[in-house]
């Protein structure tokens, strides 16, 4: 069953073997990741978001289903097609895709994050950067065109396809850069807070010793 975190975001645990603890940790981290990305860009995307925590084996089919349906492709077509971005699902931490009804879906690789729980925050920040990208002007149309191209229903010219893939690569580069900036800022803030706490504790100890 979905676990709602807000009117706009729902957390979905997909699969009996998906860790309940990981799902809870992701649900707890989503609001912070969303807030950090909102503060960075100065806006919050208005699309509904579904965060689906699943296995890498399921990611290719779930991605094809979401984007295929959003692009108006018949089920019999997208059920047999895979997207190029899911060629190596085990390597993915997450994948952000368009979905029907103006929804954006984030597919989380439960296997990878279960092994690397410290990456949850960075993975979700990256995902919300991608959500912001997909709500920008023209982004939905580009993703639909590329999905139809890869699934063979509306094949693009080589030049147009190269152009769309170049935009996708630029978006990934931006996501990596912005995620690094946000995570780096959080780490710096945490270090300053820890240093201040240590100084305060040292001052309190010194005061106690002086009083004794």
Secondary structure, DSSP 4 states (H G I P E B T S, - for coil): --EESSSSEEEEE-STTS-HHHHHHHHHHHHHHHHHHHHHHT----SEEEEEEE-HHHHHHHHHHHHHHHTT--HHHHTT---GGGTTGGG-SEEEEEETTTEEEEEEEHHHHHH-GGGHHHHHHHHHHHHHHHTSTTHHHHHHHHHHHHTTSSPPPHHHHHHHHHHHHHHHHHHHHHHHHHHHHHHHHHHHHHHHHHHHHHHHHHHHHHH-
